[in-house]
């Protein structure tokens, strides 16, 4: 391997950056060293070689520095400033971008606060629903623009991942339970056999793209008040050129593992609403499980090579991820829930709160008429539409699309929640009939509140997908909705009480992330 001692010494001195006496913080990982000084961070690739990564020579480090700069400028152009050469001067000293030969290469980046990493924000309970929606929008847009790579991905790629996970987990057994590892490989292989054709169809259809590859909370930060994806994989195309839902699955799994099932469900549904990519839902359990298994074997490797004083912590974490990987493949009977009522009753707030509590993880596919109407119109959920978009014919089209998407989610083994007014008896009958055809349990919830409460809630809305105003409410109040056989819920008592009533009506399901 190349000797990097001189370059490391140079990068460790404040004088090298024109800041004599300044402290230079070092952040060391298994494949890089980041030197943090002032308002900048300089990332040096270590001269290492693993089965999946090779930075052992100067030429390789330059190549992958350039690749890292290119892949990360797709999502974080404000963070990744450029490539700097560490060069040898005539007097033998080192300098940045001098006339002499390069002895190493570094990426120059803007510094951001550690507290603004999303894993830290999760610990501090700073990840708001608004941030999660913004993050999902950013990921969906990134995936839409990412380069298709049909030569990668598909069932063969996941088969290799299953084998690699199994081999690495066995290296950590004991202490990891060998029987659990055996069950995981069998369950993963069985699920892959079921969805292999779907994976190949998605690969051929352009759903395998040059993605991020390592999309967990620690590789997302809040930069300039915007969720920003960084540290994408550049060193291995097999890791980066993957199904877009497999890319998203790392983030979803990370949220589930942290007990943030509500966040995971919100991100998934917002992503699907923006991308329209519900066709991959049958593959999601395997995608999630594989991500948890990767975490388990990485922690298993740390357990083998780590310090004795951290062994108990590493073992507990590896065992938890192994258990999670198994649990994410367990099948749970899906169910269909319909939430109806006049505008302002809180249907969408209830549906969102209920979604993460329906099996399987990360919860139900949430289908909201207001959001689907915007998608059919080709606009963002918060964009207001003209009155023509709310004609009887347009409403029929929206309800038909809700039925189709709910049916597809149930066929994929996912629960579904349909959020719409359901003011006409035929609309309510149709959604109940859908559950009967799918052979799943059905619960219809009808929310009610006094007109004054509904009007006040509508007036208080902002940045919402609903376009309903006071005039729309008045028309709804004048309608005859016929006999209501669904479970009536008093929605005037507030969100917590409304959720409690809904949970009781649906059999009080446990949160899907537990």
N, C-alpha and C positions, 0 to 999 in steps of 0.2 A: 504494500500500500504506500501511497505518497506520504511523505513526511510533511505535516502541516504545522509543526511547532512554531515556525517563524511567522506564518500568516496569523496564527491564533494570538501570538504575542503582540503583533502589530495591531490587530483588531481589538485587543484588550486595553489599549492605551488611549486615553482621552486626546492626547496630542495628535493622534492619527486623524482625528476628525476636526482639527483646529480648535479643540477645547482642552487646553492644557489643564491638568489636574482634575478634570471631570471624571466622575465615577462611571465605569462601564459595567452594566449588569449583564451576566451571561445566563442564558436559558439553554440547557443542554438536553437534547433528545437522543434517541438511538441513531438518528441519521443526520442531525444538523446541530449547529450552535448558533443561537441568535444573540447578537451583541446589541444591547439597548443603551443609547446615549442621547441625551437631549431629546429632541422631538423625532428621532429616527431610530430605526431598527435595521440591522444588517445581518442577513441570513447566510451563513456559510454551510455548505454541504460537507459533511465529514467524509473522509476517505474510507468508506466501508463498502462491503459487498455482502449481500444476502441473496437468498434464492430468488427473491422477487425484486431486488433493487441493486444497482451497481453504480456507486460513485467513486470507485477506487482510483481513477486516473483523472488528471487535469482536464483532458479532452472530454471525458464523460461528465465531469462536473460543469464545465462550460455549457455543454449541450443541454443538460437538464436544468441548469439555471435559466437558459433562454426559453426552454419549454415551460418551466414553471411561471415565468413572467407572462408568457402568452396565454396560458390557460387561466391564470388568475385575473388578468386584465379584463376577461369577459365579465366578471362579476364584481371586481374590486379595483377598478382603474385608479381610484383615488388613494388606495393603499400602496399599490405596487408602482414605485417611482421609476425604477430602471435597474440596469445591470452595471456593476462596477468591477473593474479589474484591479486586483492587487498585484502591482508590478515591482520588478527589481530595478533599482536605480544603479547608476554606474559605480557609486561608492558602496554598493552592497546593501544599502538600506531599502526599505519597502515604502511604497506610496500608492495612492489611488490613481489609476488611469494615467500612469506615467509612460514615458517613451520606451522603457525597457520591457523585457519579456514578462508575460503574466505568470505568476506563481500560483494564483488561485482566483476565484470569482465569488462575488457575493451579490445578493439581491438587496437593494435599498428600498426600505418601506417606511411609510409614515407610522409613527407610534400611536397606539391607542390605549386606553385604560384597561387594565386587567378586569376591572369591575364591569366593563362593558362586553365581555365575552358572554355568550348566551348561557353557558353552563354556570357561570357565576351569577348571572341575572336570575337563573332558575332557582339557585340556592337562596337568593335574596328576595324571591317572590316578586320579581320585577317584570316577568314575562306576561304582559297584558293580552287580552283577546285582540285588541287592535294591532299589536305587534305581531301576533301569530297570523292574523289575516294578511298583513303586509308581507310577512315572510313567505307565506304560501303563494301570494301573487308573484313575488320575485322569483321563486323557484319555478313556478309554472312558465313564466316568461323566459327564464333561462333555458329550460328544457325545450321550449318551442324553437329557440334560436340555435340550439346546440347541433353540432355536425352529426348527421346520421353515420353510423359505422356498422353496416350490416355484416361485415366480416367477423364481427365479435358477437358475444352474447348468445342467446338461445339456450336450449336445454343442455347442450354439451358444456357450456360455461358453468351452469349451476351444478351439473353433475360433478365437475372438477372441484367446485367449491365445497360440495358435500364431502367428497373424499379428503380434501385438504383439511377441513374442519375436523373430521374424524381422526385423521392421523395425528394432528397436533393435540387434540384433546386426549388421545391415548398416551401421548408423551407426558401428560400431566396426571396420569392415573397409575398408582395412587399419587395424591390424595383424592382426586376427582373420582366419582363413582363409575366403575366400568360398566355396570348394568345400565345406568342412565345414558352413558355414551352409546351403548349398543341400541337402546330404544330410540335415541335421537337419530342415528343413522338410518334405522329401519323406517321410522316415520317420515323422515325427509325424503328418502328414496321413493317411498310409496306416493307421497304427494307430488314429487317430480314426475312420476309415471303418469299421474292423472292430468297434469297441465303441460306436458312436454309439447303437445301440438299447439297449444295456445302460445307458448313461449316462441316457438318457431314462426308462428304467424305474426306475432308482434315484431320479431326481428326483421322479417321480410317486409313488414309494413312501416318500418322507419321508427319504431319505438326504442331501438337500441341506439344510443347516441354517446358522443363524448361528453360525459356528465362530470359531476364533481368528483365522485368516487369515495369520498370520506366525509359525508354530509351529516355530521353530528353536531351537538350544541357547541362544542369547544372550537369548532371551525366556522362559527358564525359570530359576528360582533355587531354592536350598534355603533355605526360610524356615520357622523354627520346626521344623526337622528334617523338613520335608515338601516334596517337589517342588511348585513353585508356578508356574503359567502367568500371565504378565503381559504388558502392552503389546500386547493384542489390537487388531486394526484396527477403528476406528470411523468412519473418514472415507470409506469407499468400500464400498458393499454388494456390488459385484461381486467385490471381493477377499475379503470376509468371509463371504458367503453361498455356500458351496461344498459339494461332496461331502465327507462326513466323512473318507473315505480320502484325498482330495486334501489335506485339512488335515493329516492324519497324515503324508503323504508328505514334507512339508518337513522334519520331524524325521528321518525315515528317511534322506532324501537327505543331510542334514547329517552324520549319523553315518557313512554310507558314504563321503562325501567326506573325512572325517577318518581314514579307515582303521579305523573301529570297526564293521566288518560284523557281528561277534558281537553287539554291543549292538543294532544295527538289527534283526537277526533276532529277538532276544529280545523287543524292544518290539513288533514286528509280531505275533509269535505270541501273546504275552500279551494284546495288544489284541483279536485275533480270538477268543481263548478267552473273554474277558470279554464281548465284544459279540456274538459269533456272526455277525459280518458278513463271512463269507468270500465272499459273492456278488460282491464288487467286485474280487476278485483279477485278473480279466482286464484291468482298467483300471490296475492298479498300475504297470506299466512306463511307461506314458505319463505318469501322475501324477508319478512320480519324475523322469522326463526333463524335464518342463516346469519342475519346481522347480529343477533344475540349470541349465536354460537361462535362467531368470529371474536366477539368481545371475550367470551369465556376462554377460548384457547390463547388469546393474547395475554390475559391475566394468568393463565396457567403457565405460560412461558416466564412471566415475571416471578411467579411462585418458585419456579425451579432455580432462577438465577438471582433472585432478590435477596435482600438482607433478612436474617432470621427474625429481627424485631418487627418486620412488616409481613411475615409469612401468614399469620392468622388472618390479617385483613385481606390479603390477596386471595387466600383460599376461600374466605367467605364470599368475596365478590365474584370469583370464578364460579363457585357453586350456585350463586344466585342467578348468574347469566345462563348457566347450563339449565337450571330449572325453568327459567323464562323461555329459553329456546324450545323446550319440550312443551310448555304450556301453550305457546303460540300456535302449535300444530294440533291441539285438541279441538275436536269439533263440538260446537254447541248449536242446538236447534235455533235457527233464525226466527224472527217474528216480525210482523208488520204492525206498525202503530200509525194511526191517522189522527192528526190534531186539527180540529176545525173550530170555527167561531168567527164572530165579526172582527173587523179591523180594530186593533187596540186592545184585544183581550190578552195579548202576551203569548200568542201561539209560538212565535219564533224563539222567544226566550226559553219557553218550556221545552220545545223540541230540541234546542241545543243542549240544555241541561240534561235531558233524558238520553240523548244519543250515545254518550260515552258509557252509559250504564246498561246498554244492550249488547249481547254477545254477537260475534266474537270480537276480540280486541282489533283495532282501537275503537270499536263501537259501530253504531248503525250508520248506514248511508242516509244522510239527511237531505231530503229533497223538498225544497221550499219553492212554492209556485212563483213568488216574486223574483227569486234568483234565476229560476229556469226561464222565466219570461225574458229576462235580460239576456241570458245566454242565447236564446233563440233569435233575439234581435241583434246579436253580435256586439253587445256593449257590456261594460263592467256592471257589477250588481248595483252599485250606488248611482248609476246614471239614470236620470228621470226620463220616462217615455211619454209620448203624446197620448192623448185620449184614444186615438185609433187603435193603439196596442191593447186596449182593454175591451174591444168589441166582443160580442157573443162568439163569433167565429174564432177570434184569437184565444178566448178563454177555453174553448173546446180543444184547441191545439195544445195549449199548456197542460190541460188535464190529461190528454192522451199521452203527452211526453212524460208526465209524472208517472203514469201507469207503466209505460215501457221501461223507464229507468228503475222503478221499484221492482218490477218483475225480474230485470237483469240482476239487480243486487241480491234478491232472494235466491235466484238460481245459482249465484256465486257462493251461496252459504252465508251471506251477510244479512243482518237485520236491516230493516228500512223504516224510516219515519217520513211520512208525507205531511207537509205543513201547508195547508191551504184553507180558504174560508169554508168550502164544502157547503155552500148555502142551499144547493138544490138536492133533493132526495136521490136523484139518479147518480149524482157525483158520489154520494156516500155509499149507495148500493154498489157502485162499480169498484170502489177500493176494497170493500168487504169481499166482493166476489173474487178479486185478484188474490187475496189471501187464501180463499178456499181452493182456487185452482192450483196455487203453489203448495198447498198442504201445510201451511204454517199458522200459528196462532195469530189472532187479530184482536186488536184493541182500538176502539174508536173513542176519542176524548173530545168532548164538546165544552169549550171554555165560554164562560158568561161573566159579564160585569155590567153595572149600571151605565147608561149612555153617557152620563157626565164623566165617569172614569175613563171610558173609551175615548171621548173627545180630548180629554186632558193628555192622555198618553200619546195620541196621534200628534197633537200640537208640540209635544216635547221631543219628537224624533229628530235625529240628524244623522247624516251619513248612513242611511238605512236603505235596504233594497226596496222597501215598500213605497209606493207612490200614493197610497191612500191619504186623502185629506178629509176635512169635515163634510164636504159635499158627498164623497163616496160613502162615508159612514151613514149619512142621512138616507141615502138610497138603500143601503143594506138594512137599516132599521125598518124601512117600509116594506121589505120583502117578507113573504110568507115562506119559511123554510120547511114547512111540513112537520110531521112528527119526528122528534129526535130520539132515537133509540140508543145513541152512544152515551157513555158515562159522562154525566154533567159535572163540571168542576167550577166552583166559585173562584174566579180568577181575580176578584177584587181584593183578596187578602194579602197579595204580594207574592213574589216569585218563590220564596221558600215554602210557603204553604201550598201553593199551586203544584210545585214539584212533588211534595209529600203526597198529595192526593193522586197525582199521576203515577207515582211509584206504587202506591197501594193498588191502583187499578190494573197495573201491569204485572202484579205479583212481586213487587219490590225487588227487582233484579239487583245483583251486586254490581259495583263499578267494574267495567271490563278490564281495567288495568290491575285489578287486585289478584 
